[in-house]
Amino acid sequence: MTLRHSPLALAILGLLENGPLHPYGMQRLIKQWGKDQVVNVGQRTSLYRMIDRLEDGGLIAVGSTERDERYPERTTYHLTEEGRTVCRQWLSEMLTTPRNEFPEFPAALSFVMLLMPETAGELLAERRERLTQRIADFDAELTGEHEIPRWALLETEYLKAITEAEVRWIETIVDDLQSGSLTWTPGPV
């Protein structure tokens, strides 16, 4: 079975580098460390499916099953040597190779002509405001009261830089829509 890398698969392998964990612990750490900004763990079923795939692929293995009367049975997993090797390979590939990731925003932009230009401008201005708040949240995380090493916040620095660039780009589009230098007739292409 050939497994493709994904942010969730990499996160699971990366977390298991530190020792055995059960799925709930993995999800909790991803959220606690703020990695849920870059790894989707909103649905626990996705986490369990990925764990099954990684186990089937021989990258992780069942360690033990714990019983505690306060919690349901919990199976812990550990990283195999093959999993450690694959984790490094995936990490190298993901760091070096840009990929089309198909985010929603560019997809929506590709159909913006269905809206009135004024409506598009209003919606983009609203997005700009939300992104500005997100930048403030990133700043708060980066300058927080806890001493967090910079290496642990690199993805936050990156997300902030990308968000700032998006805000600047949206500002030019909103300005062009307001000035009339960018316009179209709404409807199908």
LINDAPE-V627743 format. One record per residue. PSI is psi in whole degrees, -180 to 180 (* if undefined). OMEGA is omega in radians with two decimals (999 if undefined). Layout:
PSI	OMEGA
PSI	OMEGA
//
This chain:
123	3.11
122	3.12
139	3.04
146	3.12
155	3.06
162	3.09
-40	-3.12
-44	3.13
-44	3.12
-41	3.14
-43	3.14
-49	3.13
-42	3.14
-41	3.12
-38	-3.11
-12	3.01
-30	-3.09
-6	3.13
171	-3.08
145	3.11
157	2.98
161	-3.05
-42	3.14
-40	3.11
-38	3.09
-49	-3.11
-43	-3.13
-44	-3.14
-40	3.12
-44	3.12
-45	-3.10
-38	-3.13
1	3.12
12	-3.13
-9	3.08
-5	3.00
-25	-3.07
-8	3.13
122	-3.10
107	3.08
24	-3.14
-36	3.13
115	-3.13
-28	3.12
-35	3.08
-40	3.11
-48	-3.13
-40	3.11
-42	3.13
-40	3.09
-44	3.10
-44	3.14
-43	3.13
-37	3.09
-45	3.11
-33	3.14
-2	3.11
14	-3.12
-25	3.03
162	3.14
154	3.09
132	3.11
-57	-3.13
168	3.06
124	-3.10
144	3.06
129	3.07
131	-3.05
-20	3.13
-19	-3.06
159	3.01
167	3.11
136	-3.11
124	3.09
127	3.08
152	-3.13
153	3.06
160	-3.12
135	3.02
167	3.09
-41	3.09
-40	3.11
-39	3.11
-43	3.13
-47	-3.13
-38	3.11
-45	3.13
-40	3.12
-48	-3.14
-44	-3.13
-45	3.11
-46	-3.12
-42	-3.11
-31	3.11
-30	-3.03
-24	-2.96
108	3.06
142	3.13
153	2.94
121	-3.05
-3	3.05
56	3.05
162	-3.07
-40	-3.01
-50	3.09
-33	3.09
-43	3.11
-40	3.11
-32	-3.11
-12	3.10
17	-3.10
-24	-3.11
-9	3.09
-16	-3.13
162	2.97
142	3.12
-38	3.13
-42	3.13
-43	3.11
-43	3.12
-42	3.12
-43	-3.13
-40	3.11
-36	3.08
-38	3.09
-42	3.09
-43	3.13
-43	3.14
-41	3.12
-39	3.10
-36	3.10
-40	3.07
-39	3.12
-39	3.10
-42	3.10
-39	3.10
-42	3.09
-43	3.12
-42	3.14
-40	3.12
-40	-3.10
-28	-3.13
25	-3.08
170	-3.09
-19	-3.14
141	3.09
95	3.12
128	-3.13
147	-3.07
-38	-3.11
-27	-3.13
-9	-3.11
12	-3.10
-39	3.14
-30	3.09
-42	3.07
-44	3.14
-49	-3.14
-38	3.10
-46	-3.13
-43	3.14
-42	-3.14
-41	3.09
-42	3.11
-40	3.12
-40	3.11
-45	3.13
-43	3.14
-45	3.13
-40	3.12
-41	3.13
-38	3.13
-44	3.11
-44	3.09
-44	3.13
-37	3.09
-42	-3.13
-34	-3.13
-16	-3.12
2	3.12
-14	3.00
119	-3.13
168	3.11
167	3.04
121	-3.07
149	3.07
-178	-3.12
153	-3.12
*	999
//
